[in-house]
Amino acid sequence: MLKISKSLYSHLYYTNVVWILFKSIKPTRHYLEEHSKEVPWHKAVEIILTTKNPRRKKNKYEIEKDGYYVLFEIKNEILYVINAKKTK
């Protein structure tokens, strides 16, 4: 398991020749209500931080990795996890 520091200040995220800067990672209400039981928060964050090149889908990003699907967006230097589920 990847240990995440609570004092995570910023993280540069490289995707498709673009560096994305975010200062924090937060769950959306939708993630908390619909997906947090299926994919725990620490697992969603681990997948995001260990993936080098997520797919861009308009203003959102998708990751399919190790049997999981994660959807997130970045607004005002905050990465919001929208959706996380196990793939079949």
CORCOR-V422380 format. One record per residue. N is the residue number from 1. RES is the residue in one letter. PHI is phi as a letter, one per 20 degrees, with the letter a starting at -180 (NA if undefined). OMEGA is omega as a letter, one per 30 degrees, with the letter a starting at -180 (* if undefined). D_CENTER is the distance of its C-alpha to the mean C-alpha in whole Angstrom. Layout:
n=N res=RES phi=PHI omega=OMEGA d_center=D_CENTER
n=N res=RES phi=PHI omega=OMEGA d_center=D_CENTER
This chain:
n=1 res=M phi=NA omega=l d_center=16
n=2 res=L phi=e omega=l d_center=14
n=3 res=K phi=e omega=a d_center=15
n=4 res=I phi=d omega=l d_center=13
n=5 res=S phi=f omega=l d_center=15
n=6 res=K phi=f omega=a d_center=16
n=7 res=S phi=e omega=l d_center=17
n=8 res=L phi=g omega=a d_center=14
n=9 res=Y phi=e omega=l d_center=16
n=10 res=S phi=b omega=a d_center=14
n=11 res=H phi=b omega=l d_center=12
n=12 res=L phi=e omega=a d_center=13
n=13 res=Y phi=d omega=a d_center=11
n=14 res=Y phi=e omega=l d_center=13
n=15 res=T phi=b omega=l d_center=13
n=16 res=N phi=l omega=l d_center=16
n=17 res=V phi=m omega=l d_center=18
n=18 res=V phi=c omega=l d_center=16
n=19 res=W phi=e omega=l d_center=15
n=20 res=I phi=d omega=l d_center=12
n=21 res=L phi=d omega=l d_center=13
n=22 res=F phi=c omega=a d_center=11
n=23 res=K phi=e omega=l d_center=13
n=24 res=S phi=b omega=l d_center=11
n=25 res=I phi=c omega=a d_center=8
n=26 res=K phi=c omega=l d_center=9
n=27 res=P phi=e omega=l d_center=9
n=28 res=T phi=e omega=l d_center=11
n=29 res=R phi=f omega=l d_center=14
n=30 res=H phi=g omega=l d_center=14
n=31 res=Y phi=g omega=a d_center=11
n=32 res=L phi=f omega=a d_center=13
n=33 res=E phi=f omega=a d_center=16
n=34 res=E phi=d omega=a d_center=16
n=35 res=H phi=c omega=a d_center=13
n=36 res=S phi=f omega=l d_center=13
n=37 res=K phi=f omega=a d_center=16
n=38 res=E phi=f omega=l d_center=15
n=39 res=V phi=c omega=a d_center=12
n=40 res=P phi=f omega=a d_center=12
n=41 res=W phi=g omega=a d_center=10
n=42 res=H phi=f omega=a d_center=10
n=43 res=K phi=f omega=l d_center=9
n=44 res=A phi=f omega=l d_center=6
n=45 res=V phi=f omega=l d_center=6
n=46 res=E phi=g omega=a d_center=8
n=47 res=I phi=f omega=a d_center=7
n=48 res=I phi=f omega=a d_center=4
n=49 res=L phi=f omega=a d_center=7
n=50 res=T phi=d omega=l d_center=10
n=51 res=T phi=d omega=a d_center=9
n=52 res=K phi=e omega=a d_center=12
n=53 res=N phi=b omega=l d_center=12
n=54 res=P phi=f omega=l d_center=9
n=55 res=R phi=f omega=l d_center=12
n=56 res=R phi=e omega=l d_center=12
n=57 res=K phi=c omega=a d_center=14
n=58 res=K phi=l omega=a d_center=16
n=59 res=N phi=d omega=l d_center=14
n=60 res=K phi=c omega=a d_center=10
n=61 res=Y phi=c omega=l d_center=8
n=62 res=E phi=c omega=l d_center=8
n=63 res=I phi=c omega=l d_center=8
n=64 res=E phi=c omega=a d_center=11
n=65 res=K phi=b omega=l d_center=12
n=66 res=D phi=l omega=l d_center=14
n=67 res=G phi=n omega=l d_center=15
n=68 res=Y phi=c omega=l d_center=11
n=69 res=Y phi=c omega=l d_center=10
n=70 res=V phi=c omega=l d_center=6
n=71 res=L phi=c omega=l d_center=7
n=72 res=F phi=b omega=l d_center=5
n=73 res=E phi=c omega=l d_center=8
n=74 res=I phi=c omega=l d_center=9
n=75 res=K phi=c omega=l d_center=13
n=76 res=N phi=l omega=l d_center=15
n=77 res=E phi=m omega=l d_center=13
n=78 res=I phi=c omega=l d_center=11
n=79 res=L phi=e omega=a d_center=7
n=80 res=Y phi=d omega=l d_center=7
n=81 res=V phi=e omega=a d_center=5
n=82 res=I phi=e omega=a d_center=8
n=83 res=N phi=b omega=l d_center=9
n=84 res=A phi=b omega=l d_center=8
n=85 res=K phi=b omega=l d_center=12
n=86 res=K phi=e omega=l d_center=14
n=87 res=T phi=e omega=a d_center=16
n=88 res=K phi=e omega=* d_center=19
